[in-house]
Amino acid sequence: MKILIYGLNYAPELTGTGKYTAEMAESLVRNGHEVRVICAPPYYPEWQIAPGYSAGRYRREDVRGVRVWRAPIWIPKRPRGAARMLHLLSFALSSLPVLLRHAWWRPHVVMTIAPSLANAPAAWALARLTRAKSWLHIQDFEVDAAFDLGLLRGPRAEAIAHSIERTVLRRFDVVSSISDRMIRRAFDKGVEGARLFSLPNWVDTQQIFPLGRPSDYRRLLGIDESATVVLYSGNMGVKQGIEILAWAAAKLSSHTDIVFVFCGNGASKADLETRCATLKNCRFLSLQPVERLNELLNLADIHVLPQRNDAADLVMPSKLTGMLASGRAIIAMARVGTELSNVVSPRGVVVPPEDVKALVAAIKSLAADPPQRAMLGAAARRFAQGKLSPASVLGRLEEKLAYLRDLLAREKQARSPSAGMRVLKTKAPKTPNAPNEMPVTAAEIKKIE
């Protein structure tokens, strides 16, 4: 099939949406599909254009078998509020000519990745123009997050934004997301259950696995082998709430056998470094090369996943998959009953968001109990192997695409003059769900509570 993927982020970005979009595209190419991508130059999570790329130029390149078109984008110094909106709109506008050029290519599926939802109307229109199937994959409910986190404000603006969002979501042939709760949220916004599809983020458990030795990063960072390492690795932005970890590190500063390591980049990193400047129990690393990811994740005795209280279930942190696969203990900050809590609690420790006292107590408890850490880590590893492997997740994606291919063939045949006037004048029978379609039904939606 010809598959056009349209979204902000793509390789060589190492974290977040760009990582998963690139891995998905490359998997589709390996399975024989012809894949094209329209995206921005790499800039995330540093919010700076990567060396060798330009924010103001169009560019075409081949990335591991995928033909990639990059369109200009404006990068704000402070990606908040109106500046962030302009950032998203700059790409939506600059990429529009590139998108329209692909009408001549006549893709079979046009998939747009949210964020940014600003791209979605044009992607849907192109699909309609070319009689392709339109697919919206939601990594982040950005409208909800923007208002709940205070990035945007105002009841009138919120009502308008949600109205536009609902209108857009309801028009796509397929709407997928990365967790059951996010699927439920799309259903609540008016998307029919038959159009919903679960497509969680995955992790390669052959590349991320428990090491049988101490990580090399202990030596590089001067951390004693007897110390307990509390690791945060990922984007350092507003939604992560990583300032909570600075407070926890301060409260544990007298415990010389507990060391905090912060690895990553992002808009909040400078503030975090300032908060931790006088703390001897903190170490900082920039985002590490992908080939070093397993070594890095195995540095942790305890992974920590902070989250602001108002961000619950708006996003499912992509960094969680690597934590699970590494076979190390996890402490997540989440409300009971949320998707994050449901995933972590049977195989990790969950504490309330923004509750520093509970976080400190959980760290102290696990630091003093290596057998408990080992048991939780093994359970997390088993979950990753059983539920989050690329073969499982991307295999379902292939089955869905095969169903769409067959549906397109039937629709084309129905439009053919040789099909006869009877087909043209009568209502086409409702297409039954193929066994491998696996939509999310209304009954299943009601169970996601």
C-alpha positions in Angstrom: 0.0 0.0 0.0 1.0 3.6 -0.4 1.0 5.2 3.0 1.5 8.9 3.6 2.4 9.9 7.2 2.0 13.5 8.2 3.2 14.9 11.5 5.6 17.3 13.2 8.2 14.9 14.6 10.4 12.2 13.0 13.8 10.7 13.2 16.6 11.5 14.1 14.6 12.6 17.2 15.3 10.1 19.9 12.4 10.5 22.2 8.6 11.0 22.1 6.4 10.9 19.1 9.2 11.2 16.5 10.8 8.0 17.7 7.6 6.0 17.4 6.5 7.5 14.1 9.9 6.6 12.6 9.9 3.1 13.9 6.4 2.5 12.6 7.3 3.9 9.1 10.4 1.7 8.9 8.4 -1.4 9.9 5.8 -0.7 7.2 8.6 -0.4 4.6 10.1 -3.7 5.7 6.6 -5.3 5.2 6.5 -4.1 1.6 4.6 -0.9 1.8 5.6 2.3 0.1 5.8 5.0 2.8 6.3 8.7 2.6 6.6 11.1 5.5 5.9 14.9 5.7 7.4 16.3 8.9 9.4 19.2 10.4 13.2 19.3 10.8 14.3 17.6 14.0 14.1 19.9 17.0 12.6 17.9 20.0 13.2 17.8 23.0 15.8 20.5 22.9 13.5 23.0 21.1 16.4 23.8 18.9 16.9 22.7 15.2 19.4 19.8 15.1 22.8 20.5 13.4 22.7 20.0 9.7 19.1 21.1 9.4 17.4 24.5 8.8 14.2 25.8 10.3 13.4 27.8 7.2 14.1 25.5 4.3 12.3 22.6 2.5 14.3 19.4 2.3 13.9 15.9 0.9 15.8 12.9 2.1 15.7 9.2 2.5 15.8 7.8 6.0 16.3 4.0 6.2 14.0 3.3 3.2 11.5 6.0 4.0 11.2 9.0 1.7 10.9 12.1 3.9 9.9 15.7 3.1 10.7 18.3 5.7 8.9 21.7 5.8 9.9 24.9 7.6 8.8 25.5 11.2 9.2 28.3 13.7 10.7 27.3 17.0 9.9 29.7 19.9 12.3 30.3 22.7 9.6 29.7 25.3 7.1 27.1 23.9 4.1 28.1 25.9 0.6 29.6 25.2 0.3 31.7 22.0 3.9 31.0 21.1 3.3 27.3 21.0 0.1 27.7 18.9 2.1 29.8 16.4 4.7 27.1 16.4 2.2 24.5 15.4 0.5 26.7 12.8 3.8 27.6 11.2 4.3 24.0 10.3 0.7 23.4 9.3 0.9 26.3 6.8 4.5 25.6 5.4 3.8 21.9 4.9 0.5 22.4 3.1 2.1 22.8 -0.4 4.1 19.6 0.2 0.9 17.7 1.3 -1.1 18.9 -1.7 1.7 17.7 -4.1 1.1 14.2 -2.9 -2.4 14.2 -4.3 -0.7 13.1 -7.6 0.9 10.2 -5.7 -2.6 9.0 -4.8 -1.9 7.4 -1.4 -4.1 4.6 -0.1 -3.9 5.8 3.5 -3.2 9.3 4.8 -2.2 9.1 8.5 -1.7 12.2 10.5 -0.1 12.2 14.0 -1.4 14.3 16.8 0.2 16.4 18.0 -0.4 18.5 16.0 -4.1 18.5 15.4 -3.6 21.6 13.3 -2.4 19.2 10.5 -5.6 17.1 10.6 -8.0 19.1 8.5 -5.7 19.2 5.5 -4.8 15.5 5.9 -8.5 14.6 5.9 -9.1 16.8 2.9 -6.3 15.1 0.9 -7.7 11.7 1.8 -11.1 12.7 0.5 -9.6 14.2 -2.6 -7.6 11.0 -3.4 -10.3 8.6 -2.1 -7.8 7.3 0.4 -8.6 6.2 4.0 -8.0 8.9 6.6 -6.3 7.9 9.8 -5.7 10.1 12.9 -3.3 8.7 15.5 -3.4 10.5 18.8 -0.2 10.4 20.9 -1.4 13.4 23.0 -4.8 15.1 23.5 -3.1 18.5 23.1 -6.2 20.6 23.4 -7.1 19.1 26.8 -3.5 19.3 27.9 -3.1 22.9 26.9 -6.1 24.1 29.0 -5.7 21.7 31.9 -2.0 22.6 32.3 -2.7 26.3 31.9 -0.8 26.7 28.6 -4.0 28.3 27.2 -6.8 30.0 29.1 -10.3 31.3 28.8 -13.7 29.5 28.8 -14.7 30.9 25.4 -11.4 29.8 23.8 -11.7 26.4 25.4 -15.2 25.9 24.1 -14.2 26.9 20.6 -11.1 24.7 20.6 -13.1 21.6 21.9 -15.8 22.2 19.3 -13.2 22.2 16.5 -11.5 19.2 17.9 -14.7 17.2 18.1 -15.6 18.1 14.5 -12.2 17.0 13.2 -12.1 13.7 15.2 -15.5 12.6 13.9 -14.5 12.9 10.3 -11.7 10.4 10.2 -12.1 6.8 9.0 -9.8 5.5 11.8 -8.9 7.2 15.0 -6.3 5.4 17.1 -4.6 6.1 20.3 -2.0 4.6 22.7 -4.0 3.6 25.8 -7.5 2.4 26.7 -8.3 5.6 28.6 -7.3 7.8 25.6 -9.5 5.6 23.4 -12.3 6.2 25.9 -11.7 10.0 25.7 -12.0 9.9 21.9 -15.2 8.0 22.3 -16.5 10.7 24.6 -15.6 13.3 22.1 -18.0 11.7 19.6 -15.9 9.2 17.6 -17.9 6.0 16.8 -16.6 2.9 18.5 -16.2 1.1 15.2 -13.7 3.7 14.0 -11.5 3.5 17.1 -8.4 1.4 17.1 -5.9 0.7 19.9 -2.3 1.2 18.9 -0.1 1.4 22.0 3.5 2.5 21.9 5.9 -0.5 21.9 9.3 -1.4 23.0 11.9 -3.7 21.5 12.6 -6.1 24.4 15.6 -7.5 22.5 17.3 -4.1 22.5 16.1 -3.1 26.0 16.8 -5.9 28.5 18.3 -6.4 32.0 22.1 -6.4 32.1 23.8 -9.0 34.2 26.4 -6.4 35.4 26.5 -2.8 36.7 26.0 -0.2 34.0 29.0 1.6 32.6 27.3 4.9 33.5 28.1 4.3 37.2 31.8 4.6 36.5 31.3 7.6 34.1 29.3 9.5 36.7 31.4 8.4 39.7 28.6 6.6 41.5 29.6 3.8 43.9 28.3 0.4 43.1 26.6 0.1 46.5 24.5 3.3 46.0 20.9 3.2 44.9 20.4 5.1 41.7 17.1 6.9 41.1 16.8 7.6 37.4 14.7 10.0 35.4 15.3 9.7 31.7 13.2 11.6 29.1 11.9 15.0 28.1 12.1 17.8 30.7 9.1 19.8 29.9 6.1 21.4 31.6 3.9 18.3 31.5 6.4 16.1 33.2 6.4 17.9 36.6 10.1 17.1 37.2 10.4 19.9 39.8 8.9 17.3 42.2 12.0 15.2 41.8 14.2 18.2 42.8 12.2 18.5 46.0 12.6 14.8 46.7 16.3 15.0 46.1 16.6 17.8 48.5 14.7 15.9 51.2 17.0 12.9 50.6 20.2 14.9 50.4 21.4 13.4 53.8 21.2 9.9 52.4 24.5 9.6 50.7 23.6 6.1 49.5 20.8 7.4 47.2 21.8 9.2 44.0 19.5 11.0 41.6 20.4 11.0 37.9 18.5 13.2 35.4 19.0 12.4 31.8 17.4 14.4 28.9 16.8 17.8 27.5 13.8 20.2 27.3 12.4 23.5 28.3 12.5 22.9 32.0 16.0 21.4 32.3 17.7 24.7 33.1 15.3 25.3 36.0 15.9 21.8 37.3 19.6 22.3 37.2 19.2 25.5 39.2 17.1 23.8 41.8 19.6 21.0 42.2 22.8 23.1 42.0 23.7 22.8 45.7 22.7 19.1 46.0 25.6 16.6 46.0 23.3 13.7 45.4 22.3 14.8 41.8 23.9 14.1 38.5 22.9 15.4 35.0 23.3 13.9 31.5 22.2 15.2 28.2 20.0 13.0 25.9 22.1 9.9 25.1 22.6 8.1 21.7 20.0 5.5 21.0 22.7 2.8 21.0 23.4 3.6 24.6 19.8 3.5 25.8 19.9 0.1 27.3 23.1 0.9 29.2 21.4 4.1 30.5 18.2 2.4 31.6 20.1 -0.3 33.4 21.8 2.5 35.4 18.6 2.7 37.4 17.9 0.8 40.6 14.6 2.7 40.6 13.0 4.5 37.7 10.9 7.5 38.6 8.0 8.8 36.5 6.7 12.1 37.8 3.4 13.5 36.6 1.4 16.6 37.3 -2.0 16.0 38.8 -3.7 17.9 36.0 -2.0 15.8 33.3 -3.5 12.4 34.3 -4.7 10.3 31.4 -4.1 13.1 28.9 -0.9 11.4 27.9 0.6 7.9 28.4 4.3 8.6 28.9 6.3 7.0 26.1 9.3 6.6 28.4 7.3 4.0 30.4 7.8 1.3 27.8 11.6 1.3 28.2 11.4 1.4 31.9 9.3 -1.7 31.9 11.5 -3.6 29.5 14.7 -2.8 31.5 13.5 -5.0 34.3 14.0 -2.3 37.0 11.7 -1.2 39.7 9.4 1.8 38.9 7.8 4.5 41.0 5.1 6.4 39.1 3.1 9.4 40.3 -0.5 8.8 39.2 -4.1 9.0 40.5 -5.7 5.7 41.3 -7.9 4.4 38.4 -5.9 6.2 35.7 -4.3 4.3 32.9 -0.8 4.9 34.2 -1.8 3.7 37.6 -3.4 0.6 36.1 -0.3 -0.3 34.2 2.3 0.3 36.9 0.5 -0.7 40.1 0.6 -4.5 39.6 4.3 -4.4 38.9 5.6 -1.2 40.5 4.8 1.5 43.1 2.3 4.2 42.5 2.1 7.4 44.6 -0.2 10.4 44.3 0.8 13.1 41.8 2.7 16.0 43.4 2.9 14.2 46.8 6.6 14.7 47.6 6.3 13.0 51.0 4.8 9.9 49.5 7.5 9.8 46.7 10.3 10.2 49.3 8.9 7.4 51.4 8.6 5.1 48.4 12.2 5.8 47.3 13.5 5.1 50.8 11.4 1.9 51.1 12.6 0.4 47.7 16.2 1.6 48.3 16.3 -0.5 51.5 14.7 -3.6 49.9 16.7 -5.1 46.9 14.6 -8.3 46.8 11.4 -6.2 46.4 13.0 -4.2 43.6 14.1 -7.4 41.8 10.6 -8.8 42.1 8.9 -5.7 40.7 11.5 -5.4 37.9 10.9 -9.0 36.8 7.1 -8.4 36.7 7.6 -5.3 34.6 9.8 -7.1 32.2 7.2 -9.9 31.7 4.5 -7.3 31.0 6.7 -5.6 28.4 7.5 -8.9 26.7 3.9 -10.0 26.6 2.0 -6.8 25.8 4.4 -4.2 24.3 6.6 -6.1 21.8 6.8 -4.6 18.3 5.7 -8.0 16.8 2.4 -7.8 18.8 1.6 -4.1 18.3 2.8 -3.6 14.7 1.3 -6.9 13.8 -2.1 -5.6 14.7 -1.3 -2.5 12.6 -0.6 -4.7 9.6 -3.9 -6.5 10.1 -5.8 -3.2 10.2 -4.1 -2.0 7.0 -5.0 -5.2 5.3 -8.6 -4.7 6.2 -8.5 -1.1 4.8 -6.8 -2.4 1.6 -9.6 -4.8 1.1 -12.2 -2.1 1.8 -10.6 0.2 -0.7 -10.7 -2.6 -3.3 -14.4 -3.2 -2.7 -15.2 0.6 -2.9 -13.2 0.9 -6.2 -15.1 -2.1 -7.7 -18.4 -0.5 -6.6 -17.5 2.7 -8.5 -16.5 0.8 -11.6 -18.9 1.2 -14.6 -18.7 -2.6 -15.1 -20.3 -3.0 -11.7 -23.6 -2.2 -13.4 -26.4 0.3 -12.8 -27.8 -1.8 -10.0 -24.8 -1.1 -7.8 -24.9 2.6 -8.6 -28.6 3.0 -7.8 -28.9 0.8 -4.7 -27.4 1.4 -1.3 -24.3 -0.7 -0.7 -24.7 -3.3 2.0 -23.0 -2.5 5.3 -19.5 -4.0 5.3 -19.2 -6.5 8.1 -16.2 -6.2 10.4 -13.4 -8.4 9.2 -12.1 -10.8 11.8 -8.8 -9.0 11.9 -10.2 -5.5 12.0 -10.5 -5.4 15.8 -12.4 -2.1 16.2 -13.2 -0.9 19.7 -16.9 -1.5 20.2 -19.3 0.6 22.4 -19.6 -2.3 24.8 -15.8 -2.4 25.2 -15.7 1.3 25.7 -18.0 1.1 28.6 -15.6 -1.4 30.3 -12.8 1.2 30.2 -13.6 2.8 33.5 
